[in-house]
Amino acid sequence: MTNLEKPTWVKMKEPELKKVIAELAEKYSPSQIGLILRDQYGIPTTKVFGKKLKAYLKELGIEKNEDLENARKKVDNLKEHLKSNITDRSAKHKLQHAQSRLNITKKYFKIFGRD
């Protein structure tokens, strides 16, 4: 991959970027932070500063694993639904699938040390 150069319209410096990322990380997930940086701050990608967004988050001591959070949330939502809709067979099947996906995701991140 070629080395990305900072576009001329990006006036923000790296310390300012870190500050913005730290503020956004309190409320938003990493993928949402990327969209906000692009849409509101005009930063096409954090790579123009030399690092990926995940590296900045790690540097700031913020570890978020969106894949695991989303899988857990889906399982929890399905369990809540089944409490009030006991006979919903398709939801039971979807819960089994979601739990399986959660276990696969946990196993993946355990093997590759990204948890």
Helices and strands as residue ranges (DSSP letters): H 14-25, H 30-41, G 46-49, H 53-59, H 66-84, H 89-111
